[in-house]
Amino acid sequence: MPYLTFNIRVTSDVGGQPAIIFEYAARLFLTEAQLLALQKAGGDGAGVYTEIPTVNEIPALNAFILTSDQPINLKFASVSAADGVIALKNNSLVAIINGNIAAGANLNATINNTGANPANLGGVAGGT
């Protein structure tokens, strides 16, 4: 059974002293895990979302990490054009760890790139 291990540490310089603000560690055992490395063409119309290839095949999305070098819109498990939209700026990151997004095929995670430039996406997805 595949698994993904997540170790996240957020640090800051508070009053001239380095400080750990937040730490998180988790290991998820999944039925399926896949690396994401793809390019999404630009020019999508407003409200036009397409599935992220292969992510739509995971029945329940329990882990999802995505980075994008261009501004994009990301939508999880919804059918209405405005529900659950997360607008990401360029060079951003979104992470869902130990979630339960289970909308079914083609709705777990969809993307919209209205910009002119293609977006380079990287990350990981997994679920049960």
C-alpha positions as a Markdown table, in Angstrom:
| # | Residue | x | y | z |
|---|---|---|---|---|
| 1 | Met | 0.0 | 0.0 | 0.0 |
| 2 | Pro | 1.5 | 3.3 | -1.0 |
| 3 | Tyr | 1.9 | 6.1 | 1.5 |
| 4 | Leu | 2.8 | 9.8 | 1.6 |
| 5 | Thr | 4.7 | 11.4 | 4.4 |
| 6 | Phe | 4.3 | 15.2 | 5.1 |
| 7 | Asn | 6.7 | 17.3 | 7.2 |
| 8 | Ile | 5.9 | 21.0 | 7.3 |
| 9 | Arg | 7.7 | 23.6 | 9.3 |
| 10 | Val | 6.9 | 27.3 | 9.3 |
| 11 | Thr | 9.5 | 29.6 | 10.8 |
| 12 | Ser | 9.8 | 33.3 | 11.3 |
| 13 | Asp | 12.2 | 35.9 | 12.7 |
| 14 | Val | 10.4 | 37.4 | 15.7 |
| 15 | Gly | 12.3 | 40.2 | 17.4 |
| 16 | Gly | 15.6 | 39.2 | 15.9 |
| 17 | Gln | 15.2 | 35.6 | 17.1 |
| 18 | Pro | 14.4 | 32.7 | 14.8 |
| 19 | Ala | 11.2 | 30.9 | 16.0 |
| 20 | Ile | 9.3 | 27.9 | 14.9 |
| 21 | Ile | 5.7 | 29.1 | 14.3 |
| 22 | Phe | 4.1 | 25.8 | 13.3 |
| 23 | Glu | 5.1 | 22.1 | 12.8 |
| 24 | Tyr | 3.1 | 19.3 | 11.2 |
| 25 | Ala | 3.9 | 15.7 | 10.5 |
| 26 | Ala | 1.7 | 13.0 | 9.1 |
| 27 | Arg | 1.9 | 9.8 | 7.1 |
| 28 | Leu | -1.1 | 8.8 | 5.1 |
| 29 | Phe | -1.6 | 5.2 | 3.8 |
| 30 | Leu | -3.4 | 5.3 | 0.5 |
| 31 | Thr | -4.8 | 3.0 | -2.1 |
| 32 | Glu | -3.4 | 5.2 | -4.8 |
| 33 | Ala | -0.8 | 7.9 | -4.9 |
| 34 | Gln | 0.5 | 9.8 | -8.0 |
| 35 | Leu | 3.0 | 12.5 | -8.7 |
| 36 | Leu | 1.7 | 15.5 | -10.6 |
| 37 | Ala | 3.9 | 17.2 | -13.2 |
| 38 | Leu | 2.0 | 18.8 | -16.0 |
| 39 | Gln | 1.3 | 21.9 | -18.0 |
| 40 | Lys | -2.1 | 23.5 | -18.2 |
| 41 | Ala | -2.7 | 25.7 | -21.3 |
| 42 | Gly | -4.0 | 29.2 | -20.7 |
| 43 | Gly | -7.0 | 30.9 | -22.3 |
| 44 | Asp | -9.8 | 29.2 | -20.4 |
| 45 | Gly | -13.0 | 31.2 | -20.2 |
| 46 | Ala | -14.4 | 32.4 | -16.9 |
| 47 | Gly | -16.0 | 29.5 | -15.1 |
| 48 | Val | -14.6 | 26.9 | -17.5 |
| 49 | Tyr | -12.9 | 24.2 | -15.4 |
| 50 | Thr | -11.2 | 20.9 | -16.6 |
| 51 | Glu | -10.2 | 18.0 | -14.5 |
| 52 | Ile | -6.6 | 17.5 | -13.6 |
| 53 | Pro | -5.6 | 14.4 | -15.6 |
| 54 | Thr | -5.6 | 11.2 | -13.5 |
| 55 | Val | -6.7 | 12.9 | -10.3 |
| 56 | Asn | -10.3 | 12.5 | -11.4 |
| 57 | Glu | -9.8 | 8.7 | -11.2 |
| 58 | Ile | -9.2 | 8.7 | -7.4 |
| 59 | Pro | -12.6 | 7.9 | -5.7 |
| 60 | Ala | -11.8 | 9.9 | -2.5 |
| 61 | Leu | -9.0 | 12.5 | -2.6 |
| 62 | Asn | -7.3 | 12.4 | 0.8 |
| 63 | Ala | -4.1 | 14.2 | 0.0 |
| 64 | Phe | -3.5 | 16.9 | -2.6 |
| 65 | Ile | -0.5 | 19.2 | -2.9 |
| 66 | Leu | -0.2 | 21.5 | -5.9 |
| 67 | Thr | 2.2 | 24.3 | -6.9 |
| 68 | Ser | 1.7 | 26.6 | -9.9 |
| 69 | Asp | 4.1 | 29.1 | -11.5 |
| 70 | Gln | 1.1 | 31.1 | -13.0 |
| 71 | Pro | -2.1 | 32.4 | -11.5 |
| 72 | Ile | -4.8 | 29.7 | -11.7 |
| 73 | Asn | -8.2 | 28.9 | -10.2 |
| 74 | Leu | -8.7 | 25.6 | -8.4 |
| 75 | Lys | -12.0 | 24.0 | -7.5 |
| 76 | Phe | -12.7 | 21.0 | -5.3 |
| 77 | Ala | -15.7 | 18.7 | -5.2 |
| 78 | Ser | -18.4 | 21.1 | -6.5 |
| 79 | Val | -20.8 | 21.4 | -9.4 |
| 80 | Ser | -21.6 | 25.2 | -9.3 |
| 81 | Ala | -19.2 | 27.5 | -11.1 |
| 82 | Ala | -18.5 | 29.6 | -7.9 |
| 83 | Asp | -18.5 | 26.9 | -5.2 |
| 84 | Gly | -15.2 | 26.1 | -3.6 |
| 85 | Val | -13.0 | 28.2 | -5.9 |
| 86 | Ile | -9.4 | 28.9 | -4.6 |
| 87 | Ala | -7.6 | 31.6 | -6.6 |
| 88 | Leu | -3.9 | 31.0 | -6.5 |
| 89 | Lys | -1.3 | 33.6 | -7.4 |
| 90 | Asn | 1.9 | 32.7 | -9.3 |
| 91 | Asn | 4.4 | 30.6 | -7.4 |
| 92 | Ser | 1.8 | 29.5 | -4.9 |
| 93 | Leu | 1.1 | 26.3 | -3.0 |
| 94 | Val | -2.1 | 24.6 | -1.8 |
| 95 | Ala | -2.1 | 21.6 | 0.5 |
| 96 | Ile | -4.8 | 19.3 | 1.7 |
| 97 | Ile | -3.6 | 16.6 | 4.0 |
| 98 | Asn | -5.9 | 13.9 | 5.5 |
| 99 | Gly | -8.9 | 15.4 | 3.8 |
| 100 | Asn | -11.9 | 13.6 | 2.3 |
| 101 | Ile | -12.9 | 15.1 | -1.1 |
| 102 | Ala | -15.2 | 12.5 | -2.6 |
| 103 | Ala | -17.3 | 14.1 | -5.3 |
| 104 | Gly | -16.6 | 11.3 | -7.8 |
| 105 | Ala | -15.0 | 11.2 | -11.2 |
| 106 | Asn | -14.2 | 14.5 | -12.9 |
| 107 | Leu | -15.2 | 16.7 | -9.8 |
| 108 | Asn | -12.6 | 16.0 | -7.1 |
| 109 | Ala | -10.2 | 18.7 | -8.4 |
| 110 | Thr | -10.6 | 20.9 | -11.4 |
| 111 | Ile | -8.5 | 23.8 | -12.8 |
| 112 | Asn | -9.1 | 27.0 | -14.7 |
| 113 | Asn | -6.3 | 29.0 | -16.3 |
| 114 | Thr | -7.7 | 32.3 | -17.7 |
| 115 | Gly | -4.2 | 33.7 | -18.3 |
| 116 | Ala | -2.4 | 33.8 | -21.6 |
| 117 | Asn | 0.6 | 31.8 | -20.4 |
| 118 | Pro | 0.6 | 28.0 | -19.7 |
| 119 | Ala | 0.8 | 27.1 | -16.0 |
| 120 | Asn | 3.4 | 24.5 | -14.9 |
| 121 | Leu | 1.9 | 22.4 | -12.2 |
| 122 | Gly | 3.7 | 20.1 | -9.8 |
| 123 | Gly | 2.6 | 18.1 | -6.7 |
| 124 | Val | 1.1 | 14.9 | -5.5 |
| 125 | Ala | -2.4 | 13.5 | -5.2 |
| 126 | Gly | -3.6 | 10.4 | -3.4 |
| 127 | Gly | -6.6 | 8.7 | -1.9 |
| 128 | Thr | -8.6 | 5.7 | -1.1 |
